[in-house]
Amino acid sequence: MGSSFYAPASASENQAKESAEQSSSADEYGETNPEELSMKYYIKNMSRNLNRGHDFVCSLGYLATKSGSHDDAIKIFKTCAKHGNQASKVWMSYMHQNGFGVKKDAKKSTEWVKDAADDGYSIGKYNYGLALLKGYGVKRDKEAGKAIIDEVAAGGDIHAKELKKSNYNPDVVTPDADQADKAPLF
């Protein structure tokens, strides 16, 4: 004989019901697109991962940039740059240079690579030296640019060596870069 009164579900029964509802997209092979594999999840947990030394999350900025998710890329690169990831500073420069997810801004672009250069990052130094040679986002200073390029070339950077060999002609390493904005779209 059964009881005639209502018994509320136990906490474990409620948890089981919630779990079943959440995994309604799951089949015998697992859940399709689980939250923990999403870009949103990694952005939300980025600082925690970076504090644990997991710099791999910074590479997701590249993926976001190349897939056109520029706002996500900016979030990733800024967070990573704040945690000392030098490549993210160079990528922030790229984003400002091209106007991806931010307003196109030569000065800010150059500030980002200068920050990476000041931290001793070779690619940051190379790009800052190139900016000085061209006067991109900063007052043109060929002598300072050459000195930085020489330092990077002495460290073995092949692009810096090529630039030095060309008598510091930026067009050798960045062909058509200054004309890109003027080129027809089709």
N, C-alpha and C positions, 0 to 999 in steps of 0.2 A: 504494500500500500504506500502510495507516494504522499509526499507532503502537499498540503493545499495552500501553502503560503509562498510568496515570492522571495527568493534568495538572490541578492545582488551578486554579480559576477566577482570573482576574486581578482586581485591585482594581476596575478599571472595569466588569468584568462583574458583580461583586458589587453595585456601586453601581446599575447599571442594573436589576438584579433587585429591590433594595430599593425603588427608585423606582417600579417597576411594581406592587409589592405595596402601597405607600402610596397610589397613585392608582387603586386598584381601584374606587373610587367615582366615578371620572372617566369621562366618555363624550365624544362628539364636541363637546359644548358646554363641557367643563371639569369640574372637580371640584365636587361638591356639598358645600356647607358647609365650605370649607377652614378649617383652624385659624387662619390669619391674619385671618379675618373674625369670629372668635368673641369674645365678651365675655371669656372666660378668657384669651385671647391679649393683649388690651388691658390687662387687669388685671396680668398677669405682666410686661408691658413698660412699664407706666405711668410709673415714675420716669425711665426712659430717655427717653421721649417728652417728659415735662415738663421735663427738663433741657435738651432741645433747643428748648424754647419752644412745644411743641405742646399748648396748653391745651384743644384740642378734645376730648381724652380725658375731661376733666372732665364734659362734657355727657352722657357715657355713664352717669353716675350718675343723671341724670334718667330716662333710658330704663330703667335697672335698677329705680329706685323705682316708676315707673309700671307696670312689668310684674310687680311683686311680688317681684323678686329683691333683697330688702332687704339681705341680707348682702353681695352684690356692691356695692350702692350705698354701703354704709358703707365698704367697702374703697376704693372710688373717691374718695368725698368726703373721707375722712381723708387719703389720700395727696395729693390735690389741695390740701387746706387746708394741709398741711405745706409744700407748695411755693408757698404764698402766694396761692392762688386764693380770692378773697373770697366769691364766690358759693357755693363748696363749704362755707364756714363757715356760711352762712345755711342751706344744705341740711342740714348736720349738726344745726343747731338744730331744723329741721323734723322730722328723724328722731327726735330726743329728745322733742320736743313730742308726737309721735303714737305713739311706741313702735314705730317701724318698724326692725326689725333690732337694736334696743337696747331697754333698759328705759326706759319712759316716765319722764322726769326733767325737771321744769320748771327746776331750777337749772342743769343742764348745758345745756339748751336756751338759756337766757339767757346763759350764759357764752360759747357759740359766737357769738351775735350781738353780744355786747359786744366780743369779739375782732375781729370784722369792723368794728364801729363804731370801735374804737380805731385801726384801720388806715385809717380815713377812708372806708370804703365806705358810700355813701348808704343802700342797702337795710339794711345792718347797723345804721346809726344809727337809721333809722326804726323798725326792729323793737325795738331796745334802748330807744328812747324810749317806745314803746308798752308794753313790759314794765315800765318804771318807772311809767308812768301806772296800769297795772293791778295792779302788785305781783306780776307773774308771774315766779316763780323768783328774785326779788330783793325786797328791802324796798321797799315802795311809796314813791315820791318824786315826787309830781305836779309839783313845780316843776322838778326836773331833767329829767323826761320832757318837759315843755312846752318847755324851753329847747332840747332836742335836736330835737324836732319842728319848732320854729320855724326852727332852722338848716337842716334838710332842706327845709322848705317854701321858705325863701329861695333854696335851690339849684334850685327848680323842680319838686320832686316833687309830683305831683298828689294822691297819697294823703295826704301830710303837709298839703297845703293844705286838703284836705277835712276832715281831722281838726281842724286849727286852726279852720276855719270853724264846726265843730260844737261849739266850746268844749271841745275835747279829749275828746269822748265816744267811747271806744273801740268802743262798739256800732255806731257809724256805719260804721266801716271793717272791723270783724270781727263782723258780726251772728251771734248764736247760737254764737260760738266757745266761750264758757264753758259752754254747755249741751250741747255735742256729746257729752260722755261720758254724759250722762243721757238722751239721746234713745233711743227704742226702735229696735232694728235693723230691724224690719219694720213 
